[in-house]
Amino acid sequence: MPDFLNLTGKTIVVVGVANRKSVAWLTAKTLEEQGAKVVYSVRSAARKASLTKLLADKPTFICDVEEEGASQRLAAEIIAAGHGPIHGLVHSIAFANYSEGFKPFEETKRADFLQATAISAFSLVELANAFKPHFAPGASVVTIGISSLTVTPDNYGYMGPIKAALESATRFLAKSFNPTPGVRFNVIGSGPLKTSASAGIPGYLESYLYAEKLTFRKQNLATQEVANSVVYLLSERSSGHNGATLVVDAGLGSNFFDAEIVRLAMRPEIGPPPK
């Protein structure tokens, strides 16, 4: 059977593996199934220890992108270990400090906003710059964003503007890296997912179940579906995508006026429709 994605033998760096439910892990697993060599990056020694069974015998490096110079060290260590050239990079990192719960947006603390921006958005710029000398021609960089930057969910707080910064940075990187060295940068605009990270967002379960009712199929995304799209963007079959956001949301962004949602919002007392 022809190797349609042509990922066999390609070296892909996946940054942000947290656990077996994460987009990063399912992406890496799918890449390996397609014959790619995956180099893993995790945030800390503690995280690496917690993933011993998952990442046993796999090349795994530590990079806390909040630390200045960490991205440059990561690139240097990976290349020194003989894993170059790099054909792809997955940026699957996000963090926001919700320890004090949600406040009105204007009450966002400067330190929290800047920390979340550095980790969730600017880290992509630093990683791209660090790996620039080591990218193979036609390499692909993919980051994980959100399906819509125009919605304002109460329980997402200041991460909305930061995800917008991530998407904008992706476009500017796509321009800056072209036509030389010709590296592509794209975003996966993911709908709500059932991951360990999302479980830490107050009120997320209700939002997740609401989003499910807005999908055309009345079934939320599986994280594997997002991982599949990441793998596609990493492959040469997506060569026409650059500086773009590929929305993966099962249609929820186009279904605001779903009849069931409208009925329940206007007449909640009548309950579900008869079967």
N, C-alpha and C positions, 0 to 999 in steps of 0.2 A: 504494500500500500504506500503510495507517495507520501512524503513528509510535507504536508501542505504548509505548516507554519515554519518549517525549516529552522527549528530551534535546536536541533541536535548538535551537541558540542559547543553551543554558545554559553558564555559565562555571564550570569545575571546576578547582580548584588541586590539582595532584598533587605531593606532597612525597616525595622519596626515589628519584628515577630514578637508577639506577646504571649500567645497561647494557641491551642489547636482550633479555637473558634475565630481567630483573627483573619482578616483579609490577607495579611502578609503571609501567614502560614499556608493557607489554602492556595494562594498564588504560587508560592514556592513548591508546594507539593505537586501542583499541576505542571509547573515548569519541568520538574524532574521527570514526571511521567512522559513529557514530550522530548526527553533526551537532553535537556539543558543541564549545565552545571550551576548549582546555586551556591552563592556565598552569602552567609547570614550575618546580620548585624543586630545586636540587641542592646538595650539601654545600659545595663549594669551587670556586674559580676553576679549579683543576687538573681537577676532575671535569667542569666545564662545557667546558673545552678538549678533553677526551677524548671528549666527546659532540657535537662540532661537526657531524659528518655526520648524526647521529641527530636532533639538535634544530635543524638549520639553519632559520632564518627563523621559529622558534617562540619565543614570549615565555618567556624563561628567566631566573630569578633565583637568587641565591645565598643560602643560609641554613644556617649551621652551628648546629644547635639546642643544641649543647653550650655555646655562648656566651650568656651572659645578655643578654636584650634582642633577640636575633636574630629571634625570632618576631614581635615588634612591628615591627621594621624591615622584615621581609618583607611583612607586611600593608600597611604604609604605602607601600612601594615599588610593590606590585601595584596598589593603589587609585590612587596618583598617576599610574601609567601608563595609567589609564583602563580597568582590567579589572573593575570592580565593576558591579553587586553580585555576590556569590559564591553560587552555587547548590549547590556541593559541595566537599568537601575530602577528599583521600585521604592518609592518614598511613601511609607504608610505610617506616618507619625502624627499624632495630635495630642494635645494636652491643654486642659483648662482647670484652674483651681476653683472648684465649686464647694469648697469646704464650709463656706459661710452661707450656702444656699444661694438662691437667685435674688437679685436686687434689680430695681429699675436700671435700665442700661446706662443712664447718666451717672449712676453711682458706682460704676465700674472703677476698680482701683487701678491706678497707673501700673503698679508693679505686676498685678495679675495680667493686665492686657499685654504688657511688653513681654512677660515671660511666655504667655501663650503664643504670641506672634513669633518670638524667636524659635520656639520649639516646633510649632505647627506650620509656619510659612517660610520664615527666613532660612530655616535649615535646608530647604530645597535648594536655595541659591548657593549656600555654602557647600553642600554636597556636590552640586553640579560643577562648581569651580574647582573643588578638590580633585574630582575624577576627570576633569577636562583633558589633561595630557594622556590619560589612559583609556579613553573611549575609542572603540573601534569605529571605522567609518560606517555611518548609517546606524549608530547605536540609538537606542530608544530609552527615554526616561518617562516614567509614569507615576503620577501622584494621585492620592485618593481625596477627592473633594465631596461636595454634596450636590444633590440633583437640582436644586434651585437656590439661587442667591437672592431672589426677590421676596422670599417668604420670611416672616419674622416670628418664628416660634418662641413663645415665652420661655420655654425651658432649655433653649439653646444658648441664651445669654449672648455674651460678646463674641462667641465663636463664629457667628454669622459673618461679621465684618472680617474676621481673620481668615476664614475660608475664601472670602472674596479676594483678599490679598494674595492668598496662595494661588488662586486661579489666574489673577493678573500677572503674578511673578512668572507663572508658567509660560504665558504668552511672550513676555519680555525675554525670557531665556531662549525660547524658540527662535526669536529674531536675532538675539545676540550670538547664538551658536551657528548661525547660518549666514552665507552658504558654507563657511568653513568653521569648524570641522564637520558640519552637517549632521549634528545630533538632533533628534526629534524630541519634543517635550509635549506631553498631553496629560489631560486630567480625566479621571473617571468620576463622573458626577453621580454618586451612589444615592439611592433612596435609603430609607431607614433599614438598619440591619439589626439582627439579634446577636450582639457580640458582648463580650465581657466589658468592654469599654463603654458601650452605650448603657449598660445596666447601671453604671454609676451616675447617670444623668437623672436628677429628680423628675418624677412624672413621665419618664420615657415610655413606660409600658403603655400608658393610655394613648400617647402619640403614635406609638408603633401600631396599636390595634386600629386606631383611626385611619392611619395611612393605608392599612390593609384594605379597608372598605373602599378606598379611592382607587385602588389598582383595577385595571380592566378585568383581571382574572380573579379578583377578590382573594388574592393570596400574596403575601409579602415576598420580598426578595429573599432568596437563599444567599448566604455569603459566597457560596461557590459560584453563583451566577456572576457576581462582581469579579471574583478571581478569574473567571473565564475571559471576561472582557479585558482585564489587565493583561493577561497572557496574549490576547490578540494584538493589543497595542504594542506589546514588546516585540512582536514578530514582524518580519518584513512584509507580510500581507497587509499591514496597516500603513504602508509607506506614504499614502496620501494624507494621513492625519498628522498635522503639526500645529501646535499652538491651539489645539481644539479641546473641547470638553465633550466627551462621549457620555451622554446621560443614560443611566441604567436604573430605571425606577418602576418597571412593569406598568407604565402608563399613568401613574398617579398624578403626575404634573399636568396631565391633559384632561382630568376628569373631575374638576372642581364642582360641576353641577350634576353629579351623579344623582339619579332620581331617589335612591334609597337614602342618601345623606341629606338631601333637601327635605324629604318627607320627615325624617327623624328630627331634623333641626326645627322645622316649623310646627310639627304635631307630634312631639315625643310621647304624648299620652296615649296614642293609638297603638303603640307597640309595633312589632315586626309585621310584615305583610303575611297573609295566610298562605300556607303551603299548598 
